[in-house]
């Protein structure tokens, strides 16, 4: 639940994080803008974001195509939009 200190935070979720056994943090919680990438056995299950709409815009595609690894997720130099799909058939290609 949001309290007064973060009532203006914009939160978003894609996927279902239940069963995740590895988390990767992108961004900095101290700044109020971050995403948590939830993986199970290196497979992306969900992305939960606070004030990171750019991560959420990429999240659904990343979950479907499984091109993102837990090592890439926290790296701000990795362009999430440019991740190569592992499962091309899932996005209609």
C-alpha positions as CSV (number, residue, x, y, z in Angstrom):
1,X,0.0,0.0,0.0
2,X,1.3,3.5,-0.9
3,X,1.9,5.9,1.9
4,X,2.2,9.7,1.8
5,X,5.9,9.6,0.9
6,X,5.3,7.7,-2.3
7,X,1.6,8.4,-3.1
8,X,2.6,9.9,-6.4
9,X,4.5,6.8,-7.5
10,X,3.3,5.1,-10.7
11,X,3.3,1.4,-10.3
12,X,2.9,-1.2,-13.0
13,X,3.1,-5.0,-13.3
14,X,3.4,-7.4,-16.2
15,X,3.3,-11.1,-15.8
16,X,3.0,-13.2,-12.6
17,X,5.9,-13.2,-10.2
18,X,4.7,-16.2,-8.2
19,X,7.4,-18.9,-8.2
20,X,10.3,-16.5,-9.0
21,X,13.6,-17.7,-7.6
22,X,15.8,-14.9,-8.9
23,X,15.3,-11.1,-8.9
24,X,17.2,-8.5,-10.8
25,X,16.9,-4.8,-9.9
26,X,17.1,-2.1,-12.6
27,X,17.2,1.5,-11.4
28,X,17.6,2.8,-7.9
29,X,14.9,2.5,-5.2
30,X,16.4,5.6,-3.5
31,X,15.5,7.7,-6.5
32,X,11.9,6.3,-6.5
33,X,12.3,4.9,-10.0
34,X,13.1,1.2,-10.4
35,X,11.9,-2.2,-11.8
36,X,12.2,-5.7,-10.4
37,X,12.6,-8.4,-13.0
38,X,11.4,-11.7,-11.7
39,X,12.9,-14.9,-13.1
40,X,12.5,-18.6,-12.4
41,X,15.3,-20.8,-13.7
42,X,16.6,-17.8,-15.8
43,X,13.1,-17.5,-17.5
44,X,11.5,-14.1,-17.2
45,X,8.1,-14.4,-15.4
46,X,7.2,-10.8,-14.5
47,X,8.4,-7.1,-14.3
48,X,7.2,-4.9,-11.4
49,X,8.0,-1.2,-11.8
50,X,7.8,2.0,-9.9
51,X,8.1,5.2,-12.1
52,X,9.8,3.2,-14.9
53,X,7.3,3.3,-17.8
54,X,10.0,2.5,-20.3
55,X,10.6,-0.8,-18.6
56,X,6.9,-1.6,-18.6
57,X,6.6,-0.8,-22.3
58,X,9.2,-3.5,-23.0
59,X,8.1,-6.0,-20.3
60,X,5.3,-7.9,-22.1
61,X,7.4,-8.5,-25.2
62,X,10.4,-9.6,-23.1
63,X,8.2,-12.0,-21.1
64,X,6.8,-13.5,-24.4
65,X,10.1,-13.7,-26.2
66,X,12.4,-14.7,-23.4
67,X,15.4,-12.8,-24.8
68,X,16.4,-11.1,-21.5
69,X,18.7,-12.8,-19.0
70,X,19.0,-12.0,-15.2
71,X,22.5,-10.6,-15.9
72,X,21.2,-8.2,-18.5
73,X,18.2,-6.9,-16.6
74,X,20.0,-4.6,-14.2
75,X,22.4,-3.1,-16.8
76,X,21.1,0.3,-17.7
77,X,23.3,0.2,-20.9
78,X,21.2,-2.7,-22.2
79,X,18.4,-1.4,-24.4
80,X,15.4,-3.5,-23.5
81,X,13.7,-2.6,-26.8
82,X,16.7,-4.2,-28.7
83,X,16.7,-7.6,-27.0
84,X,16.7,-10.4,-29.5
85,X,13.8,-12.8,-29.1
86,X,14.6,-16.4,-28.2
87,X,11.1,-17.5,-29.0
88,X,10.4,-15.7,-32.3
89,X,7.1,-17.7,-32.9
90,X,5.5,-16.2,-29.8
91,X,5.4,-12.7,-31.3
92,X,4.0,-13.7,-34.7
93,X,7.2,-13.7,-36.7
